Amino acid sequence: MNINILCVGKVKEKFFRDAIDEYSKRLSKFAKISIIEVSDEKTKDGASEVENKMVIDKEGSKLLSYIKSSDYVISLCIEGKKLSSEKLADKISDICLSGNSTITFVIGGSLGLSDEIKNRSDFKLSFSDMTFPHQLMRVILLEQIYRAFKINNNEPYHK
């Protein structure tokens, strides 16, 4: 199984990078993990809705260039479906059993994801109605994917 984490922007904080590295290392026992970063577009304070849409669309085009037609794409977006850890584990298992060898999770930038990315998605996932920094979201996502693999392999993991 190949897991891609496709995201906008770089993680600057060492403590986030350390956590990302730790969960990536733990996950390597179950899947090949790739984290692909695309550069974020600069947006000015007080930008208009049109300017923000242009930023989202530019970031979306960059993200799309890394998605293969065979990838099962899960976009993280606030309007997505909320799943428990067990249901996410079931979802990942079902994707694997259906013959997909690559799951690509997409995390947008500070303004979110383009409609083009959302339309390409096979599934939209929401972790909360709250907004999280995209750096922190990488850590949360990797931890939940790791937890899913532990659940699917009937291995103990703290609750």
LOKOL-379426 format. One line per field, with one value per residue: residue number from 0; y, x, z of N, C-alpha, C in turn. Coordinates in Angstrom, 1 decimal. Layout:
<sites>
nr NUM_...
nnorth Y_...
neast X_...
nup Z_...
canorth Y_...
caeast X_...
caup Z_...
cnorth Y_...
ceast X_...
cup Z_...
</sites>
This chain:
<sites>
nr 0_1_2_3_4_5_6_7_8_9_10_11_12_13_14_15_16_17_18_19_20_21_22_23_24_25_26_27_28_29_30_31_32_33_34_35_36_37_38_39_40_41_42_43_44_45_46_47_48_49_50_51_52_53_54_55_56_57_58_59_60_61_62_63_64_65_66_67_68_69_70_71_72_73_74_75_76_77_78_79_80_81_82_83_84_85_86_87_88_89_90_91_92_93_94_95_96_97_98_99_100_101_102_103_104_105_106_107_108_109_110_111_112_113_114_115_116_117_118_119_120_121_122_123_124_125_126_127_128_129_130_131_132_133_134_135_136_137_138_139_140_141_142_143_144_145_146_147_148_149_150_151_152_153_154_155_156_157_158
nnorth -1.2_2.2_5.3_8.6_11.9_14.8_18.1_21.7_24.1_24.4_22.8_24.5_24.5_22.8_20.9_20.0_18.8_16.8_15.2_14.4_13.0_10.9_9.6_8.9_7.1_5.1_4.3_3.2_0.5_-0.6_0.6_2.3_5.6_8.8_12.2_15.0_18.2_21.2_24.5_27.3_29.9_33.3_35.4_38.4_40.4_41.1_40.4_40.2_38.2_37.2_37.3_35.6_33.2_32.9_32.3_29.9_28.3_28.3_26.9_24.6_23.6_23.0_21.0_19.1_18.2_16.3_14.1_11.0_9.3_6.8_6.9_6.7_9.3_11.2_14.0_16.4_18.3_20.7_20.4_17.7_14.2_13.1_10.7_8.0_6.7_4.0_3.7_5.1_3.3_1.1_2.2_2.6_0.0_-1.1_0.3_-0.7_-3.4_-3.2_-3.0_-0.7_0.6_2.9_5.5_8.8_11.5_14.7_17.9_21.1_24.6_27.6_28.8_26.8_24.2_23.9_23.9_22.2_20.2_19.2_18.1_16.1_14.4_11.2_10.8_12.9_14.0_15.0_16.2_17.7_20.4_22.5_24.7_23.8_24.5_23.8_22.6_21.3_19.6_17.7_16.1_15.2_13.7_11.8_10.4_9.3_7.7_5.9_4.8_3.6_1.6_0.0_-0.8_-2.3_-4.3_-5.7_-4.9_-3.7_-0.4_2.7_4.2
neast 0.8_0.5_0.8_0.1_0.7_-0.4_0.3_-0.1_2.4_5.2_6.5_7.5_8.1_10.1_9.1_6.7_7.8_9.3_7.3_5.9_7.9_8.2_5.7_5.7_7.8_6.8_4.6_5.8_6.2_3.8_3.1_4.1_5.1_4.7_5.4_4.3_5.0_3.6_4.3_3.0_0.8_1.2_-0.8_-2.5_-3.3_-6.6_-7.5_-9.6_-12.6_-12.4_-9.6_-8.7_-9.9_-8.4_-5.9_-6.4_-7.1_-4.7_-3.0_-4.5_-4.1_-1.4_-1.4_-3.0_-1.4_0.2_-1.4_-2.4_-4.3_-5.1_-5.0_-6.6_-8.4_-8.5_-9.7_-9.1_-11.4_-13.6_-16.3_-16.5_-17.1_-17.4_-15.6_-15.2_-12.2_-12.2_-13.9_-12.5_-10.4_-11.8_-12.5_-10.0_-9.2_-11.2_-10.7_-8.2_-8.9_-10.4_-8.7_-7.2_-4.0_-2.8_-3.4_-4.2_-4.0_-5.2_-4.2_-5.2_-4.1_-4.0_-6.3_-7.9_-9.2_-9.3_-12.2_-11.8_-10.0_-11.6_-13.7_-12.3_-11.8_-12.3_-13.4_-14.4_-13.1_-13.6_-12.2_-13.1_-15.4_-13.9_-11.2_-7.9_-4.3_-2.5_0.0_-0.2_-2.3_-1.2_0.2_-1.9_-3.3_-1.4_-1.1_-3.7_-3.9_-1.9_-3.0_-5.2_-4.1_-3.0_-5.3_-6.5_-4.8_-5.1_-3.6_-2.5_-3.2_-3.0_-6.0
nup 0.0_-0.8_0.6_0.1_1.2_0.3_0.3_0.9_1.3_3.6_6.5_9.2_11.9_14.3_16.2_15.0_12.7_13.8_15.0_12.7_11.3_13.2_13.1_10.4_10.3_12.0_10.5_8.3_8.5_7.7_5.3_2.3_2.7_1.4_1.5_0.0_-0.8_-2.0_-3.1_-1.2_-2.2_-2.1_-0.2_0.3_3.2_3.8_1.3_-1.6_-2.3_-4.9_-5.3_-3.4_-4.3_-6.7_-5.6_-4.2_-6.4_-7.9_-6.1_-6.1_-8.7_-8.7_-6.8_-8.1_-10.1_-9.1_-8.6_-9.6_-12.1_-11.2_-8.4_-5.2_-4.0_-1.1_0.3_2.7_4.2_5.6_5.0_4.6_5.4_8.7_10.5_12.8_14.4_14.1_11.9_9.9_9.7_8.7_6.2_5.0_4.8_3.1_0.8_0.1_-0.3_-2.5_-4.6_-5.0_-5.0_-4.1_-1.9_-1.8_0.3_0.7_1.8_2.1_1.8_3.7_2.9_2.1_-0.1_-3.6_-5.8_-7.9_-6.9_-4.9_-6.5_-7.8_-5.9_-4.3_-1.9_0.7_3.7_7.0_9.9_11.9_12.8_13.3_12.4_11.6_11.8_8.9_9.2_11.7_11.1_9.4_11.2_12.8_10.9_10.0_12.4_12.7_10.5_11.1_13.4_12.2_10.7_12.8_14.1_12.0_11.8_14.1_16.3_19.4_20.5_22.1_23.6
canorth 0.0_3.5_6.5_9.9_13.0_15.9_19.3_23.0_24.7_23.7_22.7_25.2_24.2_21.5_20.0_19.4_18.0_15.6_14.3_13.9_12.0_9.8_8.8_8.3_6.0_4.0_3.8_2.5_-0.9_-1.0_1.2_3.3_6.9_9.9_13.5_15.8_19.6_22.2_25.9_28.0_31.1_34.5_36.1_39.7_40.7_41.8_40.1_40.0_36.8_36.8_37.1_34.3_32.1_32.7_31.6_28.5_27.6_28.1_25.8_23.4_23.2_22.4_19.7_18.1_17.7_15.1_13.1_10.1_8.8_5.6_7.2_7.0_10.6_11.6_15.4_16.9_19.6_20.9_19.9_16.3_13.3_12.8_9.3_7.6_6.1_2.7_3.8_5.4_2.0_0.3_2.9_2.3_-1.4_-1.2_0.9_-1.7_-4.6_-2.9_-3.0_0.5_0.5_4.2_6.5_10.2_12.4_16.1_18.9_22.4_25.7_28.4_29.2_25.6_23.4_24.3_23.0_21.2_19.2_18.5_17.3_15.0_13.5_10.0_10.9_14.1_13.7_16.1_15.8_18.6_21.7_23.6_24.9_23.6_24.8_22.7_21.8_20.4_18.6_16.6_15.3_14.5_12.8_10.7_9.6_8.6_6.6_4.9_4.1_2.8_0.3_-0.8_-1.4_-3.3_-5.5_-6.2_-4.6_-2.8_1.0_3.4_4.9
caeast 0.0_1.2_0.0_0.7_0.1_-0.2_-0.1_0.4_3.3_6.2_6.4_8.7_8.3_10.8_8.3_5.8_8.6_9.7_6.1_5.7_8.9_8.0_4.6_6.1_8.6_5.9_3.8_6.6_6.0_2.6_2.8_5.1_4.6_5.3_4.8_4.6_4.7_3.7_4.5_1.8_0.7_1.1_-2.1_-2.4_-4.3_-7.8_-7.7_-11.0_-13.0_-11.8_-8.2_-8.6_-10.2_-7.2_-4.8_-6.9_-7.1_-3.3_-2.6_-5.2_-3.5_-0.1_-1.8_-3.6_-0.3_0.8_-2.5_-2.5_-5.7_-5.4_-5.0_-7.9_-8.1_-9.3_-9.5_-9.5_-12.2_-14.5_-17.6_-16.4_-17.7_-16.7_-15.5_-14.4_-10.9_-12.5_-14.5_-11.4_-9.7_-12.6_-12.4_-8.7_-9.2_-12.1_-9.9_-7.1_-9.5_-11.0_-7.7_-6.4_-2.7_-2.4_-4.4_-3.6_-4.7_-4.9_-4.4_-5.0_-3.4_-4.7_-7.6_-8.7_-9.0_-10.1_-13.3_-11.2_-9.5_-12.8_-14.4_-11.4_-11.8_-13.2_-14.0_-14.1_-13.0_-13.5_-11.8_-13.8_-15.9_-12.9_-10.1_-6.6_-3.2_-2.2_1.1_-0.8_-3.2_-0.4_0.5_-3.1_-3.7_-0.5_-1.4_-4.9_-3.6_-1.1_-4.0_-6.1_-3.3_-2.9_-6.7_-6.7_-3.9_-5.5_-2.5_-2.9_-2.8_-3.7_-7.2
caup 0.0_-0.9_1.1_-0.2_1.9_-0.6_1.1_0.6_2.3_4.3_8.0_9.7_13.3_14.5_16.9_14.0_11.8_14.6_15.1_11.3_11.1_14.1_12.6_9.1_10.6_12.5_9.4_7.2_8.7_7.1_4.0_1.8_2.9_0.7_1.8_-1.1_-0.5_-3.0_-2.4_-1.0_-2.9_-1.1_-0.2_1.1_4.1_3.2_-0.1_-2.0_-2.5_-6.2_-5.2_-2.6_-5.2_-7.5_-4.8_-4.0_-7.7_-8.3_-5.3_-6.6_-10.0_-8.3_-6.1_-9.1_-11.0_-8.4_-8.4_-10.7_-12.3_-10.4_-7.0_-4.5_-3.4_0.1_0.6_4.0_4.1_6.7_4.7_4.4_6.3_9.9_10.8_14.0_14.0_13.6_10.6_9.0_9.5_7.7_4.9_4.4_4.5_2.0_-0.4_-0.2_-0.8_-3.8_-5.6_-5.1_-4.3_-3.6_-1.3_-1.7_1.2_0.3_2.8_1.5_2.5_4.7_2.4_1.8_-1.3_-4.8_-6.3_-8.8_-6.1_-4.3_-7.5_-8.2_-4.7_-4.2_-0.6_1.5_5.1_7.9_11.2_12.8_12.2_13.6_11.5_12.2_11.0_8.0_9.8_12.7_10.4_8.9_12.4_13.2_9.8_10.1_13.6_12.5_9.5_11.8_14.3_11.4_10.4_14.0_14.2_10.9_12.0_15.4_17.2_20.5_20.4_23.2_23.3
cnorth 1.2_4.5_7.7_11.0_14.2_17.2_20.6_23.6_23.8_23.7_23.3_24.8_22.8_20.5_19.3_18.4_16.7_14.7_13.7_12.8_10.7_8.9_8.2_7.1_4.8_3.4_3.0_1.0_-1.4_-0.5_2.1_4.7_7.9_11.2_14.4_17.2_20.4_23.6_26.5_29.4_32.2_35.1_37.3_39.7_41.5_41.6_39.9_38.5_36.3_36.5_35.8_33.1_31.8_32.0_30.2_27.7_27.4_26.9_24.5_22.8_22.5_21.0_18.7_17.5_16.5_14.0_12.3_9.6_7.6_5.8_7.3_8.2_10.9_13.1_15.7_18.2_19.6_20.4_18.4_15.5_13.1_11.3_9.1_7.0_4.7_2.7_4.2_4.1_1.2_0.9_2.6_0.8_-1.7_-0.8_-0.1_-2.9_-4.4_-2.8_-1.8_0.3_1.8_5.0_7.8_11.1_13.8_17.1_20.3_23.4_26.4_28.8_28.0_25.0_24.0_23.4_21.9_20.0_18.4_17.7_16.1_13.9_12.4_10.1_12.2_13.8_14.9_15.6_16.6_19.7_22.8_23.6_24.6_24.1_23.6_21.9_20.8_19.3_17.5_15.6_14.5_13.4_11.6_9.8_8.8_7.5_5.5_4.1_3.2_1.5_-0.6_-1.5_-2.5_-4.5_-6.1_-6.0_-3.6_-1.4_1.8_4.1_6.2
ceast 0.9_0.3_0.8_-0.1_0.6_-0.6_0.5_1.2_4.2_6.0_7.7_9.1_9.0_9.9_7.3_6.6_9.0_8.5_5.8_6.7_8.7_6.8_4.9_6.9_7.8_5.1_4.5_6.6_4.8_2.4_4.0_4.5_5.4_4.6_5.3_4.1_4.7_3.7_3.1_1.9_0.5_-0.2_-2.0_-3.5_-5.4_-8.0_-9.2_-11.3_-12.4_-10.3_-7.9_-8.8_-9.0_-6.1_-5.2_-6.8_-5.6_-2.7_-3.2_-4.5_-2.2_-0.4_-2.2_-2.4_0.4_-0.2_-2.5_-4.0_-6.1_-5.4_-6.5_-7.6_-9.0_-8.8_-9.9_-10.2_-13.3_-15.9_-17.6_-17.1_-16.8_-16.7_-14.8_-13.1_-11.2_-13.1_-13.5_-10.6_-10.4_-12.5_-11.1_-8.6_-10.0_-11.4_-8.9_-7.8_-10.1_-10.0_-6.9_-5.1_-2.2_-3.5_-3.6_-4.5_-4.2_-5.2_-4.2_-4.2_-4.4_-6.1_-8.5_-8.3_-9.9_-11.2_-12.8_-10.7_-10.7_-13.5_-13.6_-11.4_-12.8_-13.9_-13.5_-14.2_-12.9_-13.1_-12.5_-14.5_-15.0_-11.9_-8.8_-5.5_-2.8_-1.0_0.7_-1.6_-2.4_-0.1_-0.7_-3.5_-2.7_-0.8_-2.7_-4.7_-2.8_-2.1_-4.8_-5.3_-3.2_-4.2_-6.9_-5.9_-4.1_-4.3_-3.0_-2.4_-3.7_-5.0_-7.3
cup 0.0_-0.3_0.8_0.6_1.0_0.1_0.5_1.7_3.0_5.8_8.5_11.1_13.5_15.2_16.0_13.2_12.5_14.7_13.7_11.0_11.9_13.5_11.3_9.4_11.1_11.4_8.4_7.4_8.0_5.6_3.6_1.9_2.2_1.2_0.7_-0.8_-1.8_-2.4_-2.3_-1.8_-1.8_-1.3_0.8_2.1_3.5_1.8_-0.4_-2.2_-3.9_-6.1_-4.4_-3.5_-6.2_-6.8_-4.6_-5.3_-8.2_-7.4_-5.7_-7.8_-9.6_-7.7_-7.2_-9.9_-10.4_-8.2_-9.7_-10.9_-11.5_-8.9_-6.4_-3.7_-2.2_0.4_2.0_3.9_5.1_6.3_4.4_5.5_7.5_10.1_12.1_13.5_13.5_12.2_9.5_8.7_8.5_6.3_4.2_4.0_3.2_0.7_-0.8_-0.8_-2.1_-4.9_-5.7_-4.3_-3.7_-3.1_-1.2_-0.9_0.8_1.4_2.1_2.3_3.4_4.2_2.0_0.5_-2.4_-5.1_-7.2_-8.0_-5.4_-5.2_-7.9_-7.0_-4.8_-2.9_0.0_2.9_5.9_9.3_12.3_12.1_12.5_12.5_12.2_11.3_10.1_8.5_10.8_12.1_9.9_10.0_12.7_12.2_9.9_11.3_13.4_11.5_10.2_12.7_13.4_11.0_11.6_14.2_13.2_11.1_13.4_16.4_18.2_20.2_21.5_22.7_23.9
</sites>
